[in-house]
Amino acid sequence: MPQIYKTSELEFKENRSPLPDFNWKASTRLGKLSESKYLHFDIKSLTPGKFSYPYH
């Protein structure tokens, strides 16, 4: 049975970077939520006006 995950219903944890403009948030692994053995996936969220990595 397919499962639908809405970003508004997921909990995001902040990951700190040594550079303050490069912080991001990541959701709980969706494979863990769906109890899947082979799904290795999470959702990243950036604060508006911030960047993912200095080299991208």
Contact map, one row per residue, 1 for C-alpha under 8 A:
11100000000000000000000000000000000000000000000000000000
11110000000000000000000000000000000000000000000000000000
11111000000000000000000000000000010000000000000000000000
01111100000000000000000000000000000000000000000000000000
00111110110000000000000000000000000000000000000000000000
00011111110000000000000000000000000000000000000000000000
00001111110000000000000000000000000000000000000000000000
00000111110000000000000000000000000000000000000000000000
00001111111000000000000000000000000000000000000000000000
00001111111100000000000000110000000000000000000000000000
00000000111110000000000000110000000000000000000000000000
00000000011111000000000011110000000000000000100000000000
00000000001111100000000011110000000000000000000000000000
00000000000111110000001111000000000000000000000000000000
00000000000011111000001111000000000000000000000000000000
00000000000001111101011100000000000000000000000000000000
00000000000000111111011000000000000000000000000000000000
00000000000000011111010000000000000000000000000000000000
00000000000000001111111000000000000000000000000000000000
00000000000000011111111000000000000000000000000000000000
00000000000000000011111000000000000000000000000001100000
00000000000000011111111100000000000000000000000001111100
00000000000001111011111110000000000000000000011001110000
00000000000001110000011111000000000000000001111000010000
00000000000111100000001111100000000000000001110000000000
00000000000111100000000111110000000000000111100000000000
00000000011110000000000011111100000000000111000000000000
00000000011110000000000001111101100000000110000000000000
00000000000000000000000000111111100000011110000000000000
00000000000000000000000000111111110000111100000000000000
00000000000000000000000000001111111111111000000000000000
00000000000000000000000000011111111100000000000000000000
00000000000000000000000000011111111100000000000000000000
00100000000000000000000000000111111100000000000000000000
00000000000000000000000000000011111110000000000000000000
00000000000000000000000000000011111111100000000000000000
00000000000000000000000000000010001111100000000000000000
00000000000000000000000000000010000111110000000000000000
00000000000000000000000000000110000111111000000000000000
00000000000000000000000000001110000001111100000000000000
00000000000000000000000000001110000000111110000000000000
00000000000000000000000001111100000000011111000000000000
00000000000000000000000001111000000000001111100000000000
00000000000000000000000111100000000000000111110000000000
00000000000100000000000111000000000000000011111000000000
00000000000000000000001110000000000000000001111101110000
00000000000000000000001100000000000000000000111111000000
00000000000000000000000000000000000000000000011111000000
00000000000000000000000000000000000000000000001111100000
00000000000000000000111000000000000000000000011111110000
00000000000000000000111000000000000000000000010011111100
00000000000000000000011100000000000000000000010001111101
00000000000000000000010000000000000000000000000000111111
00000000000000000000010000000000000000000000000000111111
00000000000000000000000000000000000000000000000000001111
00000000000000000000000000000000000000000000000000011111
